[in-house]
Amino acid sequence: MQIDIQSRDVFYVSDGTAITCETLGHVVLGQFPFKAYEKTFPFVESEDKLTDLLKEIETSYQKNGIKPLVFFSIVIPEFRQRLLDSNSYGYDVLESIVQKVQDDIQMQPKPKLQRSRSVGRDSDKYFDRIAAIEYTLAHDDGITLKGLEEADIILLGVSRSGKTPTSLYMAMQFGLRVVNYPFIDDDLARMKLLPEFEIHRHKLFGLTINPERLTEIRENRLAGSDYASNEQCLHELQTVEALFRREAIPYINTSSLSVEEISTRVLERTGLRRRLL
């Protein structure tokens, strides 16, 4: 029996960044066979922003005749109730967890707006995080190989194997300083690690991908080019994977993994610790 795949509007709403709502919402929606049209509403802390949000919800309902799904994290009780009273299916992403912790430790929670803990007391960690992002951007795609001694990890792989998004995610979410380097034609012909990498061998980690998936990604970027051809993609991947095996560089295949999964698997394989911020 064929499942009728519907589409639905999905809103992620928070008085903070809404990243938690997005992350949990994606995990939940991954279990259901419908297409989600997603919108994110961060920092809903004022009457004006709440009014705009409620208008969006009502417009969605009137247009589609289906209540949108709303994953939210809102501290202000009045705002929370008005959201629950709207023409939507609302899901408080923290409610059940907070209630369980409250029951277990017998302590009343004291909610506060998420932005109130942005910098202040953790300013050192905040600025360390910014420094990690700046370092990672400066070392994206082999821009420079100076300062490798400061790197927490060096990601290697062919072009379009997922190095840049993984690097930025690890910097932003884990506070790590990441270098990423794409193998170019000279590297593939030489089949040797650059001298700069030799002394930092313990920091090296490889990303690879299935040839078919790489061809698809490159076709979207440069359709019909040699760069995107099946033969070129297969040659690059075979060469680079042979190098990884010969040099005992750990690596993973990113073909079916999200950037969150890639990053977590890299940390698991390397033993690197998250710098929770």
C-alpha positions as CSV (number, residue, x, y, z in Angstrom):
1,M,0.0,0.0,0.0
2,Q,1.4,3.4,-1.1
3,I,1.6,6.1,1.6
4,D,0.2,9.4,0.5
5,I,3.0,11.9,1.3
6,Q,1.6,15.3,2.3
7,S,3.3,18.5,2.8
8,R,3.0,20.7,5.9
9,D,4.2,24.1,7.1
10,V,6.6,23.7,10.1
11,F,7.6,26.6,12.3
12,Y,10.5,26.7,14.8
13,V,9.9,29.3,17.4
14,S,11.9,30.5,20.4
15,D,12.7,33.5,22.6
16,G,16.4,32.5,21.9
17,T,18.2,31.3,18.8
18,A,15.7,28.5,18.0
19,I,18.6,26.2,17.2
20,T,17.3,23.7,19.8
21,C,13.8,23.7,18.3
22,E,15.2,23.2,14.8
23,T,17.5,20.3,15.9
24,L,14.8,18.4,17.8
25,G,12.2,19.2,15.2
26,H,14.4,17.7,12.4
27,V,15.0,14.5,14.4
28,V,11.2,14.1,15.0
29,L,10.1,15.0,11.5
30,G,12.7,12.5,10.1
31,Q,10.4,9.8,11.3
32,F,7.5,10.9,9.1
33,P,7.0,10.7,5.3
34,F,5.9,14.2,4.4
35,K,7.6,17.2,3.0
36,A,8.1,20.0,5.5
37,Y,8.2,23.7,4.5
38,E,10.1,25.1,7.3
39,K,10.4,28.6,8.8
40,T,12.4,29.7,11.8
41,F,11.3,32.5,14.2
42,P,14.1,33.3,16.7
43,F,14.0,35.9,19.5
44,V,10.2,36.1,19.9
45,E,10.4,38.3,22.9
46,S,8.1,41.2,22.0
47,E,4.4,41.7,21.4
48,D,5.2,42.8,17.8
49,K,7.1,39.6,17.0
50,L,4.5,37.4,18.6
51,T,1.7,39.2,16.6
52,D,3.7,38.7,13.3
53,L,4.2,35.0,14.2
54,L,0.5,34.4,15.0
55,K,-0.4,36.1,11.6
56,E,1.9,33.6,9.8
57,I,0.3,30.7,11.6
58,E,-3.2,31.9,10.7
59,T,-2.2,32.6,7.1
60,S,-0.7,29.1,6.8
61,Y,-3.9,27.5,8.2
62,Q,-6.2,29.5,6.0
63,K,-4.2,28.9,2.9
64,N,-3.6,25.2,3.3
65,G,-6.6,24.1,5.4
66,I,-4.1,22.2,7.6
67,K,-2.8,23.3,10.9
68,P,1.0,24.0,10.8
69,L,3.3,22.2,13.2
70,V,5.0,24.5,15.7
71,F,8.1,23.4,17.7
72,F,8.7,26.1,20.3
73,S,10.6,27.1,23.4
74,I,9.0,30.1,25.0
75,V,9.5,31.3,28.6
76,I,6.8,34.1,28.8
77,P,3.6,32.3,30.0
78,E,1.3,34.6,28.1
79,F,3.1,34.2,24.8
80,R,3.2,30.5,25.3
81,Q,-0.5,30.3,25.9
82,R,-1.4,32.4,22.9
83,L,0.8,30.2,20.8
84,L,-1.0,27.1,22.1
85,D,-4.4,28.8,21.4
86,S,-3.5,29.4,17.7
87,N,-4.6,27.3,14.7
88,S,-1.5,25.1,15.0
89,Y,-0.3,21.9,16.6
90,G,2.2,23.1,19.2
91,Y,5.0,21.2,20.7
92,D,7.0,22.6,23.6
93,V,10.4,21.0,23.0
94,L,11.5,21.3,26.7
95,E,8.3,20.8,28.6
96,S,8.4,17.0,29.2
97,I,12.1,17.1,30.0
98,V,11.9,20.0,32.4
99,Q,8.9,18.4,34.2
100,K,10.8,15.1,34.6
101,V,13.8,16.8,36.0
102,Q,11.6,18.8,38.4
103,D,9.9,15.7,39.6
104,D,13.2,13.8,40.0
105,I,15.2,16.5,41.9
106,Q,12.1,18.0,43.7
107,M,13.2,21.6,42.7
108,Q,11.1,24.3,41.0
109,P,12.6,25.6,37.8
110,K,13.1,29.3,37.4
111,P,12.7,30.0,33.6
112,K,14.5,33.0,32.1
113,L,14.9,34.4,28.6
114,Q,17.7,32.5,26.8
115,R,19.4,35.6,25.6
116,S,20.1,36.7,29.2
117,R,22.9,34.2,29.4
118,S,24.5,34.9,26.0
119,V,27.8,36.5,26.9
120,G,28.0,37.9,30.5
121,R,29.2,35.3,32.9
122,D,30.7,33.1,30.2
123,S,32.4,35.9,28.2
124,D,35.7,34.0,28.0
125,K,34.1,31.0,26.5
126,Y,32.1,33.1,24.2
127,F,35.2,34.9,22.8
128,D,37.0,31.6,22.5
129,R,34.2,30.4,20.4
130,I,34.4,33.4,18.1
131,A,38.2,32.9,17.8
132,A,37.5,29.2,16.8
133,I,35.1,30.4,14.1
134,E,37.5,33.0,12.8
135,Y,40.4,30.5,12.8
136,T,38.3,28.0,10.9
137,L,37.2,30.5,8.3
138,A,40.8,31.7,7.8
139,H,41.9,28.1,7.1
140,D,38.9,27.0,4.9
141,D,39.6,25.2,1.7
142,G,43.4,25.4,2.0
143,I,43.5,29.3,2.1
144,T,46.6,29.1,4.3
145,L,48.6,26.3,6.0
146,K,50.1,28.7,8.5
147,G,49.4,28.2,12.2
148,L,48.6,24.5,12.0
149,E,50.0,24.1,15.5
150,E,46.8,25.9,16.7
151,A,44.5,23.5,14.9
152,D,42.5,20.9,16.8
153,I,41.9,18.9,13.7
154,I,42.8,19.0,10.0
155,L,40.1,17.6,7.6
156,L,41.3,16.3,4.2
157,G,39.3,15.2,1.2
158,V,38.4,15.9,-2.4
159,S,36.5,19.0,-3.4
160,R,32.8,18.8,-2.4
161,S,33.2,16.0,0.1
162,G,31.7,18.0,3.0
163,K,34.8,19.6,4.5
164,T,33.7,23.2,4.8
165,P,30.2,22.7,6.4
166,T,31.7,20.1,8.8
167,S,34.5,22.5,9.7
168,L,32.2,25.4,10.4
169,Y,29.7,23.3,12.4
170,M,32.5,22.0,14.6
171,A,33.8,25.5,15.2
172,M,30.4,27.0,15.9
173,Q,28.9,24.1,17.9
174,F,32.0,22.5,19.5
175,G,34.4,25.5,19.7
176,L,37.1,23.6,17.8
177,R,39.7,25.1,15.5
178,V,39.5,23.3,12.2
179,V,41.6,23.4,9.1
180,N,40.2,21.8,5.9
181,Y,42.3,21.1,2.8
182,P,41.0,20.0,-0.6
183,F,43.3,17.7,-2.7
184,I,44.1,19.4,-6.0
185,D,45.6,17.9,-9.2
186,D,49.2,18.3,-8.0
187,D,48.4,16.5,-4.8
188,L,46.7,13.6,-6.7
189,A,49.7,13.3,-9.0
190,R,52.2,13.4,-6.2
191,M,50.2,11.0,-4.0
192,K,52.2,12.3,-0.9
193,L,51.2,14.3,2.1
194,L,52.4,17.9,2.1
195,P,55.4,18.5,4.4
196,E,53.2,20.9,6.5
197,F,51.0,17.9,7.4
198,E,53.7,15.5,8.3
199,I,54.5,17.0,11.7
200,H,50.7,17.3,12.4
201,R,49.9,13.7,11.3
202,H,48.0,13.0,14.5
203,K,45.5,15.8,13.7
204,L,44.7,14.5,10.2
205,F,41.2,13.1,9.4
206,G,39.8,12.2,6.0
207,L,36.3,12.7,4.5
208,T,35.3,10.7,1.4
209,I,32.0,10.2,-0.5
210,N,30.5,7.8,-3.0
211,P,31.4,8.6,-6.6
212,E,27.8,8.9,-7.7
213,R,26.9,11.4,-5.0
214,L,30.1,13.4,-5.7
215,T,29.1,13.6,-9.4
216,E,25.6,14.8,-8.5
217,I,26.9,17.5,-6.2
218,R,29.5,18.7,-8.7
219,E,27.0,18.7,-11.5
220,N,24.9,21.1,-9.5
221,R,27.8,23.4,-9.3
222,L,29.5,23.0,-12.8
223,A,27.2,21.0,-15.0
224,G,28.9,19.2,-18.0
225,S,32.4,19.9,-16.8
226,D,35.3,17.4,-16.5
227,Y,35.4,18.3,-12.8
228,A,31.9,16.8,-12.5
229,S,32.4,13.8,-14.7
230,N,32.0,10.2,-13.4
231,E,35.5,9.3,-14.5
232,Q,37.1,12.3,-12.7
233,C,35.2,11.8,-9.5
234,L,36.0,8.1,-9.4
235,H,39.7,8.7,-10.1
236,E,40.0,11.4,-7.4
237,L,38.3,9.3,-4.8
238,Q,40.2,6.1,-5.5
239,T,43.5,8.1,-5.4
240,V,42.7,9.9,-2.1
241,E,41.3,6.8,-0.4
242,A,44.5,4.9,-1.3
243,L,46.5,7.7,0.3
244,F,44.4,7.6,3.4
245,R,44.9,3.8,3.8
246,R,48.6,4.0,3.0
247,E,49.3,6.8,5.5
248,A,46.9,5.3,8.1
249,I,44.7,8.4,8.1
250,P,41.3,7.6,9.6
251,Y,38.4,8.6,7.4
252,I,34.6,8.2,7.0
253,N,32.2,8.2,4.1
254,T,29.9,11.3,4.2
255,S,27.4,10.3,1.5
256,S,24.4,9.6,3.6
257,L,25.3,11.7,6.7
258,S,24.2,15.1,7.9
259,V,26.8,17.6,8.9
260,E,25.8,17.0,12.6
261,E,26.4,13.2,12.1
262,I,29.7,13.8,10.3
263,S,31.0,16.1,13.1
264,T,29.9,13.7,15.9
265,R,31.5,10.7,14.2
266,V,34.7,12.6,13.6
267,L,34.9,13.5,17.3
268,E,34.1,9.9,18.3
269,R,36.8,8.5,16.1
270,T,39.5,11.0,17.1
271,G,38.7,11.3,20.8
272,L,38.5,15.1,20.6
273,R,36.5,16.7,23.3
274,R,33.7,19.2,22.7
275,R,34.4,22.6,24.2
276,L,30.8,23.2,25.3
277,L,30.1,26.9,25.2
